[in-house]
Amino acid sequence: MKYPAAFDGRCILYPNERTLLDYLRWRQVDCHINNLYNTTFHALTGEYTHYEPVDDDDDGNDKFIVTFPYCGPKLSLPKLSTNEATKRLSHTSSGDKNEILFTDYGINYNNELEQFRK
């Protein structure tokens, strides 16, 4: 890791358990939306990293094969600048992003590791 991890944290007191659970559900959905955007953005800019689990000795430690940058069958498209990628993704739906990933880059978002999808 180049820099230590940093997280946005806040302390909030919710009035009841239902409100807390609703908030946590919303954060989970928001995390998924952000990850789909970032996965598509990094594919467009040529910086997509592909992780595959390694089946090993079930010692409780997950291990992954990391491919960076991704060299999939369709990744011969020109890389976009960060500004171009941001503009390309502007006003796109989740379906649009999935379509870009699959059609242009051969990336099936549903095959990403579950920890990155939801």
N, CA, C and O atoms as CSV, one atom per row, in Angstrom:
chain,resi,resn,atom,element,x,y,z
A,1,MET,N,N,0.843,-1.154,0.000
A,1,MET,CA,C,0.000,0.000,0.000
A,1,MET,C,C,0.901,1.233,0.000
A,1,MET,O,O,1.844,1.331,0.786
A,2,LYS,N,N,0.597,2.159,-0.886
A,2,LYS,CA,C,1.404,3.367,-1.010
A,2,LYS,C,C,1.189,4.318,0.170
A,2,LYS,O,O,2.140,4.918,0.670
A,3,TYR,N,N,-0.063,4.451,0.611
A,3,TYR,CA,C,-0.404,5.325,1.735
A,3,TYR,C,C,-1.288,4.553,2.712
A,3,TYR,O,O,-1.979,3.617,2.309
A,4,PRO,N,N,-1.274,4.929,3.984
A,4,PRO,CA,C,-2.181,4.272,4.936
A,4,PRO,C,C,-3.637,4.527,4.558
A,4,PRO,O,O,-3.969,5.573,4.001
A,5,ALA,N,N,-4.483,3.581,4.861
A,5,ALA,CA,C,-5.908,3.736,4.554
A,5,ALA,C,C,-6.503,4.853,5.405
A,5,ALA,O,O,-6.100,5.069,6.547
A,6,ALA,N,N,-7.463,5.550,4.825
A,6,ALA,CA,C,-8.181,6.603,5.546
A,6,ALA,C,C,-9.667,6.395,5.312
A,6,ALA,O,O,-10.087,6.018,4.218
A,7,PHE,N,N,-10.439,6.637,6.321
A,7,PHE,CA,C,-11.873,6.420,6.221
A,7,PHE,C,C,-12.616,7.636,6.738
A,7,PHE,O,O,-12.164,8.323,7.655
A,8,ASP,N,N,-13.758,7.886,6.135
A,8,ASP,CA,C,-14.656,8.927,6.610
A,8,ASP,C,C,-15.495,8.303,7.711
A,8,ASP,O,O,-16.234,7.350,7.461
A,9,GLY,N,N,-15.393,8.812,8.892
A,9,GLY,CA,C,-16.166,8.246,9.990
A,9,GLY,C,C,-16.959,9.330,10.699
A,9,GLY,O,O,-16.532,10.481,10.788
A,10,ARG,N,N,-18.097,8.947,11.189
A,10,ARG,CA,C,-18.914,9.886,11.946
A,10,ARG,C,C,-19.684,9.115,13.000
A,10,ARG,O,O,-19.977,7.930,12.841
A,11,CYS,N,N,-19.995,9.790,14.044
A,11,CYS,CA,C,-20.760,9.193,15.129
A,11,CYS,C,C,-22.174,9.769,15.078
A,11,CYS,O,O,-22.366,10.982,15.164
A,12,ILE,N,N,-23.144,8.895,14.938
A,12,ILE,CA,C,-24.534,9.332,14.833
A,12,ILE,C,C,-25.363,8.507,15.810
A,12,ILE,O,O,-25.206,7.289,15.897
A,13,LEU,N,N,-26.227,9.165,16.526
A,13,LEU,CA,C,-27.127,8.477,17.437
A,13,LEU,C,C,-28.503,8.425,16.780
A,13,LEU,O,O,-29.157,9.454,16.612
A,14,TYR,N,N,-28.939,7.216,16.407
A,14,TYR,CA,C,-30.248,7.067,15.770
A,14,TYR,C,C,-31.310,6.788,16.828
A,14,TYR,O,O,-31.018,6.194,17.866
A,15,PRO,N,N,-32.544,7.216,16.564
A,15,PRO,CA,C,-33.590,7.114,17.585
A,15,PRO,C,C,-34.045,5.692,17.894
A,15,PRO,O,O,-34.552,5.417,18.981
A,16,ASN,N,N,-33.857,4.773,16.915
A,16,ASN,CA,C,-34.302,3.401,17.163
A,16,ASN,C,C,-33.577,2.445,16.222
A,16,ASN,O,O,-32.874,2.867,15.304
A,17,GLU,N,N,-33.761,1.166,16.464
A,17,GLU,CA,C,-33.063,0.138,15.689
A,17,GLU,C,C,-33.476,0.151,14.219
A,17,GLU,O,O,-32.633,-0.040,13.342
A,18,ARG,N,N,-34.743,0.370,13.943
A,18,ARG,CA,C,-35.217,0.379,12.554
A,18,ARG,C,C,-34.529,1.478,11.743
A,18,ARG,O,O,-34.117,1.247,10.607
A,19,THR,N,N,-34.407,2.660,12.320
A,19,THR,CA,C,-33.740,3.766,11.642
A,19,THR,C,C,-32.275,3.430,11.386
A,19,THR,O,O,-31.742,3.732,10.318
A,20,LEU,N,N,-31.629,2.811,12.359
A,20,LEU,CA,C,-30.241,2.390,12.194
A,20,LEU,C,C,-30.115,1.370,11.069
A,20,LEU,O,O,-29.229,1.492,10.224
A,21,LEU,N,N,-30.984,0.369,11.048
A,21,LEU,CA,C,-30.934,-0.657,9.999
A,21,LEU,C,C,-31.211,-0.058,8.627
A,21,LEU,O,O,-30.567,-0.441,7.651
A,22,ASP,N,N,-32.155,0.874,8.530
A,22,ASP,CA,C,-32.421,1.555,7.258
A,22,ASP,C,C,-31.183,2.306,6.778
A,22,ASP,O,O,-30.845,2.271,5.595
A,23,TYR,N,N,-30.517,2.980,7.700
A,23,TYR,CA,C,-29.298,3.710,7.357
A,23,TYR,C,C,-28.215,2.758,6.853
A,23,TYR,O,O,-27.568,3.037,5.843
A,24,LEU,N,N,-28.014,1.644,7.543
A,24,LEU,CA,C,-26.993,0.681,7.133
A,24,LEU,C,C,-27.324,0.061,5.780
A,24,LEU,O,O,-26.425,-0.173,4.972
A,25,ARG,N,N,-28.606,-0.209,5.523
A,25,ARG,CA,C,-29.011,-0.739,4.208
A,25,ARG,C,C,-28.717,0.280,3.113
A,25,ARG,O,O,-28.212,-0.067,2.045
A,26,TRP,N,N,-29.037,1.538,3.389
A,26,TRP,CA,C,-28.783,2.591,2.407
A,26,TRP,C,C,-27.289,2.710,2.124
A,26,TRP,O,O,-26.893,2.865,0.969
A,27,ARG,N,N,-26.449,2.639,3.168
A,27,ARG,CA,C,-25.001,2.738,2.978
A,27,ARG,C,C,-24.484,1.567,2.145
A,27,ARG,O,O,-23.577,1.739,1.332
A,28,GLN,N,N,-25.054,0.383,2.342
A,28,GLN,CA,C,-24.628,-0.777,1.568
A,28,GLN,C,C,-24.976,-0.586,0.093
A,28,GLN,O,O,-24.156,-0.868,-0.780
A,29,VAL,N,N,-26.176,-0.113,-0.184
A,29,VAL,CA,C,-26.589,0.143,-1.565
A,29,VAL,C,C,-25.712,1.233,-2.172
A,29,VAL,O,O,-25.278,1.113,-3.318
A,30,ASP,N,N,-25.451,2.289,-1.418
A,30,ASP,CA,C,-24.619,3.385,-1.898
A,30,ASP,C,C,-23.202,2.900,-2.201
A,30,ASP,O,O,-22.592,3.336,-3.178
A,31,CYS,N,N,-22.686,2.015,-1.379
A,31,CYS,CA,C,-21.365,1.437,-1.607
A,31,CYS,C,C,-21.337,0.663,-2.923
A,31,CYS,O,O,-20.380,0.773,-3.690
A,32,HIS,N,N,-22.384,-0.117,-3.186
A,32,HIS,CA,C,-22.478,-0.872,-4.432
A,32,HIS,C,C,-22.523,0.070,-5.635
A,32,HIS,O,O,-21.833,-0.158,-6.629
A,33,ILE,N,N,-23.327,1.119,-5.550
A,33,ILE,CA,C,-23.433,2.089,-6.646
A,33,ILE,C,C,-22.067,2.722,-6.915
A,33,ILE,O,O,-21.657,2.856,-8.068
A,34,ASN,N,N,-21.370,3.107,-5.855
A,34,ASN,CA,C,-20.045,3.712,-6.010
A,34,ASN,C,C,-19.046,2.734,-6.605
A,34,ASN,O,O,-18.225,3.123,-7.436
A,35,ASN,N,N,-19.100,1.460,-6.191
A,35,ASN,CA,C,-18.157,0.491,-6.722
A,35,ASN,C,C,-18.407,0.206,-8.200
A,35,ASN,O,O,-17.455,0.059,-8.966
A,36,LEU,N,N,-19.663,0.126,-8.608
A,36,LEU,CA,C,-19.963,-0.075,-10.026
A,36,LEU,C,C,-19.430,1.094,-10.844
A,36,LEU,O,O,-18.840,0.898,-11.906
A,37,TYR,N,N,-19.636,2.308,-10.348
A,37,TYR,CA,C,-19.104,3.495,-11.028
A,37,TYR,C,C,-17.580,3.405,-11.127
A,37,TYR,O,O,-17.015,3.597,-12.203
A,38,ASN,N,N,-16.920,3.115,-10.011
A,38,ASN,CA,C,-15.457,3.075,-9.996
A,38,ASN,C,C,-14.897,1.952,-10.857
A,38,ASN,O,O,-13.866,2.130,-11.505
A,39,THR,N,N,-15.555,0.800,-10.875
A,39,THR,CA,C,-15.111,-0.302,-11.729
A,39,THR,C,C,-15.181,0.111,-13.193
A,39,THR,O,O,-14.249,-0.143,-13.957
A,40,THR,N,N,-16.279,0.746,-13.587
A,40,THR,CA,C,-16.441,1.196,-14.970
A,40,THR,C,C,-15.441,2.300,-15.291
A,40,THR,O,O,-14.820,2.289,-16.354
A,41,PHE,N,N,-15.285,3.242,-14.387
A,41,PHE,CA,C,-14.335,4.339,-14.567
A,41,PHE,C,C,-12.926,3.793,-14.800
A,41,PHE,O,O,-12.228,4.237,-15.711
A,42,HIS,N,N,-12.510,2.832,-13.976
A,42,HIS,CA,C,-11.161,2.286,-14.110
A,42,HIS,C,C,-11.004,1.429,-15.366
A,42,HIS,O,O,-9.902,1.337,-15.908
A,43,ALA,N,N,-12.067,0.812,-15.830
A,43,ALA,CA,C,-11.994,0.108,-17.117
A,43,ALA,C,C,-11.781,1.124,-18.238
A,43,ALA,O,O,-10.948,0.914,-19.120
A,44,LEU,N,N,-12.530,2.216,-18.204
A,44,LEU,CA,C,-12.414,3.247,-19.242
A,44,LEU,C,C,-11.028,3.881,-19.274
A,44,LEU,O,O,-10.529,4.228,-20.344
A,45,THR,N,N,-10.407,4.034,-18.115
A,45,THR,CA,C,-9.091,4.674,-18.052
A,45,THR,C,C,-7.937,3.674,-18.153
A,45,THR,O,O,-6.770,4.064,-18.113
A,46,GLY,N,N,-8.264,2.390,-18.283
A,46,GLY,CA,C,-7.225,1.371,-18.418
A,46,GLY,C,C,-6.585,0.980,-17.103
A,46,GLY,O,O,-5.513,0.375,-17.099
A,47,GLU,N,N,-7.213,1.309,-15.991
A,47,GLU,CA,C,-6.641,1.023,-14.676
A,47,GLU,C,C,-7.430,-0.025,-13.898
A,47,GLU,O,O,-7.282,-0.137,-12.681
A,48,TYR,N,N,-8.261,-0.787,-14.591
A,48,TYR,CA,C,-9.076,-1.814,-13.937
A,48,TYR,C,C,-8.186,-2.923,-13.400
A,48,TYR,O,O,-7.280,-3.389,-14.092
A,49,THR,N,N,-8.438,-3.341,-12.182
A,49,THR,CA,C,-7.717,-4.450,-11.563
A,49,THR,C,C,-8.679,-5.612,-11.386
A,49,THR,O,O,-9.767,-5.451,-10.831
A,50,HIS,N,N,-8.279,-6.768,-11.853
A,50,HIS,CA,C,-9.124,-7.960,-11.748
A,50,HIS,C,C,-8.589,-8.855,-10.638
A,50,HIS,O,O,-7.403,-9.184,-10.610
A,51,TYR,N,N,-9.475,-9.245,-9.724
A,51,TYR,CA,C,-9.120,-10.139,-8.617
A,51,TYR,C,C,-9.832,-11.469,-8.810
A,51,TYR,O,O,-11.029,-11.506,-9.096
A,52,GLU,N,N,-9.088,-12.560,-8.652
A,52,GLU,CA,C,-9.692,-13.892,-8.686
A,52,GLU,C,C,-9.298,-14.629,-7.418
A,52,GLU,O,O,-8.132,-14.616,-7.025
A,53,PRO,N,N,-10.275,-15.276,-6.772
A,53,PRO,CA,C,-9.928,-16.032,-5.564
A,53,PRO,C,C,-9.089,-17.253,-5.912
A,53,PRO,O,O,-9.263,-17.862,-6.968
A,54,VAL,N,N,-8.192,-17.595,-5.024
A,54,VAL,CA,C,-7.370,-18.790,-5.179
A,54,VAL,C,C,-7.934,-19.840,-4.239
A,54,VAL,O,O,-8.041,-19.616,-3.034
A,55,ASP,N,N,-8.293,-20.985,-4.797
A,55,ASP,CA,C,-8.791,-22.089,-3.974
A,55,ASP,C,C,-7.599,-22.727,-3.282
A,55,ASP,O,O,-6.729,-23.315,-3.925
A,56,ASP,N,N,-7.573,-22.604,-1.981
A,56,ASP,CA,C,-6.448,-23.199,-1.263
A,56,ASP,C,C,-6.927,-23.925,-0.018
A,56,ASP,O,O,-8.032,-24.467,0.001
A,57,ASP,N,N,-6.145,-23.938,0.965
A,57,ASP,CA,C,-6.344,-24.780,2.137
A,57,ASP,C,C,-7.329,-24.238,3.166
A,57,ASP,O,O,-7.113,-24.513,4.346
A,58,ASP,N,N,-8.308,-23.551,2.867
A,58,ASP,CA,C,-9.360,-23.110,3.802
A,58,ASP,C,C,-8.832,-22.744,5.188
A,58,ASP,O,O,-9.428,-23.110,6.200
A,59,ASP,N,N,-7.717,-22.022,5.229
A,59,ASP,CA,C,-7.155,-21.623,6.518
A,59,ASP,C,C,-7.792,-20.346,7.062
A,59,ASP,O,O,-7.362,-19.814,8.085
A,60,GLY,N,N,-8.813,-19.866,6.372
A,60,GLY,CA,C,-9.494,-18.659,6.822
A,60,GLY,C,C,-8.915,-17.390,6.238
A,60,GLY,O,O,-9.497,-16.317,6.394
A,61,ASN,N,N,-7.781,-17.490,5.569
A,61,ASN,CA,C,-7.166,-16.326,4.939
A,61,ASN,C,C,-7.458,-16.352,3.449
A,61,ASN,O,O,-7.009,-17.249,2.734
A,62,ASP,N,N,-8.208,-15.369,2.986
A,62,ASP,CA,C,-8.525,-15.307,1.565
A,62,ASP,C,C,-7.282,-14.901,0.784
A,62,ASP,O,O,-6.544,-14.001,1.184
A,63,LYS,N,N,-7.069,-15.579,-0.330
A,63,LYS,CA,C,-5.943,-15.257,-1.197
A,63,LYS,C,C,-6.487,-14.981,-2.594
A,63,LYS,O,O,-7.473,-15.582,-3.020
A,64,PHE,N,N,-5.830,-14.065,-3.298
A,64,PHE,CA,C,-6.313,-13.657,-4.610
A,64,PHE,C,C,-5.166,-13.586,-5.601
A,64,PHE,O,O,-4.024,-13.293,-5.248
A,65,ILE,N,N,-5.507,-13.865,-6.859
A,65,ILE,CA,C,-4.620,-13.570,-7.968
A,65,ILE,C,C,-5.045,-12.191,-8.451
A,65,ILE,O,O,-6.229,-11.955,-8.689
A,66,VAL,N,N,-4.101,-11.292,-8.595
A,66,VAL,CA,C,-4.413,-9.932,-9.021
A,66,VAL,C,C,-3.833,-9.716,-10.405
A,66,VAL,O,O,-2.650,-9.966,-10.639
A,67,THR,N,N,-4.668,-9.250,-11.322
A,67,THR,CA,C,-4.227,-8.927,-12.667
A,67,THR,C,C,-4.360,-7.426,-12.843
A,67,THR,O,O,-5.474,-6.903,-12.843
A,68,PHE,N,N,-3.240,-6.722,-12.994
A,68,PHE,CA,C,-3.272,-5.272,-13.162
A,68,PHE,C,C,-2.212,-4.870,-14.158
A,68,PHE,O,O,-1.074,-5.318,-14.016
A,69,PRO,N,N,-2.501,-4.065,-15.149
A,69,PRO,CA,C,-3.877,-3.761,-15.527
A,69,PRO,C,C,-4.522,-4.952,-16.201
A,69,PRO,O,O,-3.836,-5.851,-16.687
A,70,TYR,N,N,-5.833,-4.955,-16.226
A,70,TYR,CA,C,-6.592,-6.059,-16.802
A,70,TYR,C,C,-6.312,-6.146,-18.292
A,70,TYR,O,O,-6.342,-5.136,-18.995
A,71,CYS,N,N,-6.044,-7.333,-18.766
A,71,CYS,CA,C,-5.763,-7.536,-20.185
A,71,CYS,C,C,-6.779,-8.499,-20.765
A,71,CYS,O,O,-6.415,-9.548,-21.295
A,72,GLY,N,N,-8.036,-8.151,-20.668
A,72,GLY,CA,C,-9.103,-8.989,-21.188
A,72,GLY,C,C,-9.138,-8.953,-22.701
A,72,GLY,O,O,-8.406,-8.182,-23.323
A,73,PRO,N,N,-9.976,-9.774,-23.295
A,73,PRO,CA,C,-10.018,-9.910,-24.745
A,73,PRO,C,C,-10.445,-8.642,-25.471
A,73,PRO,O,O,-10.091,-8.458,-26.636
A,74,LYS,N,N,-11.190,-7.770,-24.818
A,74,LYS,CA,C,-11.706,-6.591,-25.508
A,74,LYS,C,C,-11.037,-5.301,-25.057
A,74,LYS,O,O,-11.487,-4.217,-25.428
A,75,LEU,N,N,-9.986,-5.389,-24.276
A,75,LEU,CA,C,-9.400,-4.185,-23.703
A,75,LEU,C,C,-8.405,-3.511,-24.645
A,75,LEU,O,O,-7.416,-2.932,-24.195
A,76,SER,N,N,-8.661,-3.585,-25.941
A,76,SER,CA,C,-7.799,-2.905,-26.897
A,76,SER,C,C,-8.363,-1.535,-27.259
A,76,SER,O,O,-7.849,-0.865,-28.154
A,77,LEU,N,N,-9.405,-1.128,-26.575
A,77,LEU,CA,C,-9.970,0.196,-26.802
A,77,LEU,C,C,-9.006,1.247,-26.277
A,77,LEU,O,O,-8.246,0.984,-25.346
A,78,PRO,N,N,-9.032,2.444,-26.873
A,78,PRO,CA,C,-8.146,3.495,-26.357
A,78,PRO,C,C,-8.533,3.876,-24.928
A,78,PRO,O,O,-9.712,3.912,-24.578
A,79,LYS,N,N,-7.537,4.154,-24.128
A,79,LYS,CA,C,-7.788,4.567,-22.746
A,79,LYS,C,C,-8.279,6.006,-22.739
A,79,LYS,O,O,-7.782,6.851,-23.484
A,80,LEU,N,N,-9.255,6.270,-21.892
A,80,LEU,CA,C,-9.767,7.626,-21.755
A,80,LEU,C,C,-9.030,8.339,-20.627
A,80,LEU,O,O,-8.548,7.710,-19.685
A,81,SER,N,N,-8.952,9.650,-20.740
A,81,SER,CA,C,-8.419,10.439,-19.630
A,81,SER,C,C,-9.456,10.426,-18.510
A,81,SER,O,O,-10.600,10.025,-18.726
A,82,THR,N,N,-9.066,10.858,-17.335
A,82,THR,CA,C,-10.027,10.890,-16.232
A,82,THR,C,C,-11.193,11.821,-16.550
A,82,THR,O,O,-12.335,11.521,-16.201
A,83,ASN,N,N,-10.920,12.941,-17.204
A,83,ASN,CA,C,-12.007,13.857,-17.583
A,83,ASN,C,C,-12.931,13.228,-18.616
A,83,ASN,O,O,-14.151,13.368,-18.530
A,84,GLU,N,N,-12.348,12.531,-19.599
A,84,GLU,CA,C,-13.165,11.867,-20.620
A,84,GLU,C,C,-14.019,10.759,-20.006
A,84,GLU,O,O,-15.188,10.604,-20.357
A,85,ALA,N,N,-13.436,9.997,-19.096
A,85,ALA,CA,C,-14.184,8.912,-18.445
A,85,ALA,C,C,-15.320,9.475,-17.597
A,85,ALA,O,O,-16.426,8.934,-17.598
A,86,THR,N,N,-15.052,10.552,-16.880
A,86,THR,CA,C,-16.092,11.190,-16.070
A,86,THR,C,C,-17.231,11.667,-16.955
A,86,THR,O,O,-18.402,11.486,-16.621
A,87,LYS,N,N,-16.891,12.275,-18.079
A,87,LYS,CA,C,-17.915,12.754,-19.016
A,87,LYS,C,C,-18.689,11.582,-19.613
A,87,LYS,O,O,-19.911,11.653,-19.751
A,88,ARG,N,N,-17.988,10.505,-19.966
A,88,ARG,CA,C,-18.636,9.322,-20.553
A,88,ARG,C,C,-19.639,8.702,-19.579
A,88,ARG,O,O,-20.682,8.202,-20.001
A,89,LEU,N,N,-19.335,8.730,-18.295
A,89,LEU,CA,C,-20.204,8.116,-17.290
A,89,LEU,C,C,-21.307,9.050,-16.792
A,89,LEU,O,O,-22.217,8.629,-16.077
A,90,SER,N,N,-21.213,10.303,-17.173
A,90,SER,CA,C,-22.217,11.269,-16.731
A,90,SER,C,C,-23.604,10.848,-17.204
A,90,SER,O,O,-23.792,10.525,-18.377
A,91,HIS,N,N,-24.561,10.851,-16.303
A,91,HIS,CA,C,-25.969,10.535,-16.593
A,91,HIS,C,C,-26.178,9.096,-17.066
A,91,HIS,O,O,-27.116,8.830,-17.817
A,92,THR,N,N,-25.318,8.164,-16.639
A,92,THR,CA,C,-25.528,6.759,-16.995
A,92,THR,C,C,-26.208,6.037,-15.838
A,92,THR,O,O,-26.022,6.378,-14.670
A,93,SER,N,N,-26.991,5.044,-16.191
A,93,SER,CA,C,-27.658,4.210,-15.184
A,93,SER,C,C,-26.746,3.032,-14.832
A,93,SER,O,O,-25.706,2.834,-15.461
A,94,SER,N,N,-27.139,2.268,-13.840
A,94,SER,CA,C,-26.394,1.053,-13.498
A,94,SER,C,C,-26.365,0.101,-14.687
A,94,SER,O,O,-25.342,-0.527,-14.962
A,95,GLY,N,N,-27.489,-0.003,-15.390
A,95,GLY,CA,C,-27.545,-0.855,-16.576
A,95,GLY,C,C,-26.571,-0.396,-17.648
A,95,GLY,O,O,-25.923,-1.217,-18.297
A,96,ASP,N,N,-26.467,0.919,-17.837
A,96,ASP,CA,C,-25.514,1.462,-18.813
A,96,ASP,C,C,-24.083,1.083,-18.439
A,96,ASP,O,O,-23.295,0.693,-19.300
A,97,LYS,N,N,-23.754,1.197,-17.168
A,97,LYS,CA,C,-22.397,0.872,-16.720
A,97,LYS,C,C,-22.110,-0.621,-16.904
A,97,LYS,O,O,-21.025,-0.994,-17.349
A,98,ASN,N,N,-23.073,-1.467,-16.564
A,98,ASN,CA,C,-22.901,-2.905,-16.790
A,98,ASN,C,C,-22.700,-3.203,-18.267
A,98,ASN,O,O,-21.883,-4.050,-18.627
A,99,GLU,N,N,-23.434,-2.516,-19.113
A,99,GLU,CA,C,-23.320,-2.717,-20.562
A,99,GLU,C,C,-21.945,-2.279,-21.071
A,99,GLU,O,O,-21.341,-2.974,-21.888
A,100,ILE,N,N,-21.450,-1.148,-20.602
A,100,ILE,CA,C,-20.107,-0.689,-20.984
A,100,ILE,C,C,-19.074,-1.731,-20.579
A,100,ILE,O,O,-18.219,-2.112,-21.379
A,101,LEU,N,N,-19.155,-2.189,-19.338
A,101,LEU,CA,C,-18.189,-3.178,-18.853
A,101,LEU,C,C,-18.213,-4.445,-19.693
A,101,LEU,O,O,-17.165,-4.950,-20.095
A,102,PHE,N,N,-19.407,-4.957,-19.957
A,102,PHE,CA,C,-19.510,-6.243,-20.647
A,102,PHE,C,C,-19.236,-6.119,-22.146
A,102,PHE,O,O,-18.447,-6.885,-22.701
A,103,THR,N,N,-19.880,-5.164,-22.795
A,103,THR,CA,C,-19.759,-5.035,-24.250
A,103,THR,C,C,-18.385,-4.532,-24.678
A,103,THR,O,O,-17.789,-5.069,-25.611
A,104,ASP,N,N,-17.889,-3.513,-24.007
A,104,ASP,CA,C,-16.630,-2.902,-24.432
A,104,ASP,C,C,-15.392,-3.590,-23.865
A,104,ASP,O,O,-14.333,-3.583,-24.493
A,105,TYR,N,N,-15.522,-4.190,-22.669
A,105,TYR,CA,C,-14.334,-4.711,-21.996
A,105,TYR,C,C,-14.401,-6.192,-21.642
A,105,TYR,O,O,-13.432,-6.752,-21.130
A,106,GLY,N,N,-15.535,-6.827,-21.912
A,106,GLY,CA,C,-15.652,-8.249,-21.602
A,106,GLY,C,C,-15.672,-8.538,-20.111
A,106,GLY,O,O,-15.342,-9.646,-19.688
A,107,ILE,N,N,-16.058,-7.549,-19.309
A,107,ILE,CA,C,-16.096,-7.697,-17.852
A,107,ILE,C,C,-17.538,-7.897,-17.417
A,107,ILE,O,O,-18.380,-7.020,-17.614
A,108,ASN,N,N,-17.823,-9.049,-16.826
A,108,ASN,CA,C,-19.153,-9.295,-16.276
A,108,ASN,C,C,-19.111,-8.895,-14.807
A,108,ASN,O,O,-18.513,-9.582,-13.978
A,109,TYR,N,N,-19.752,-7.778,-14.501
A,109,TYR,CA,C,-19.704,-7.248,-13.130
A,109,TYR,C,C,-20.225,-8.256,-12.114
A,109,TYR,O,O,-19.793,-8.254,-10.962
A,110,ASN,N,N,-21.143,-9.109,-12.528
A,110,ASN,CA,C,-21.680,-10.127,-11.618
A,110,ASN,C,C,-20.636,-11.173,-11.237
A,110,ASN,O,O,-20.823,-11.910,-10.269
A,111,ASN,N,N,-19.539,-11.241,-11.991
A,111,ASN,CA,C,-18.469,-12.186,-11.678
A,111,ASN,C,C,-17.359,-11.566,-10.833
A,111,ASN,O,O,-16.391,-12.244,-10.489
A,112,GLU,N,N,-17.493,-10.294,-10.500
A,112,GLU,CA,C,-16.524,-9.671,-9.600
A,112,GLU,C,C,-16.667,-10.328,-8.229
A,112,GLU,O,O,-17.722,-10.875,-7.908
A,113,LEU,N,N,-15.635,-10.278,-7.440
A,113,LEU,CA,C,-15.719,-10.846,-6.098
A,113,LEU,C,C,-16.872,-10.205,-5.342
A,113,LEU,O,O,-17.104,-9.001,-5.444
A,114,GLU,N,N,-17.586,-11.016,-4.590
A,114,GLU,CA,C,-18.779,-10.535,-3.894
A,114,GLU,C,C,-18.477,-9.356,-2.971
A,114,GLU,O,O,-19.305,-8.457,-2.824
A,115,GLN,N,N,-17.320,-9.354,-2.361
A,115,GLN,CA,C,-16.988,-8.263,-1.448
A,115,GLN,C,C,-16.902,-6.924,-2.166
A,115,GLN,O,O,-17.008,-5.877,-1.527
A,116,PHE,N,N,-16.713,-6.937,-3.483
A,116,PHE,CA,C,-16.668,-5.695,-4.240
A,116,PHE,C,C,-18.026,-5.334,-4.825
A,116,PHE,O,O,-18.289,-4.166,-5.111
A,117,ARG,N,N,-18.881,-6.319,-5.004
A,117,ARG,CA,C,-20.180,-6.072,-5.634
A,117,ARG,C,C,-21.228,-5.579,-4.660
A,117,ARG,O,O,-21.940,-4.620,-4.957
A,118,LYS,N,N,-21.337,-6.207,-3.515
A,118,LYS,CA,C,-22.424,-5.854,-2.594
A,118,LYS,C,C,-21.987,-6.014,-1.169
A,118,LYS,O,O,-22.769,-5.763,-0.251
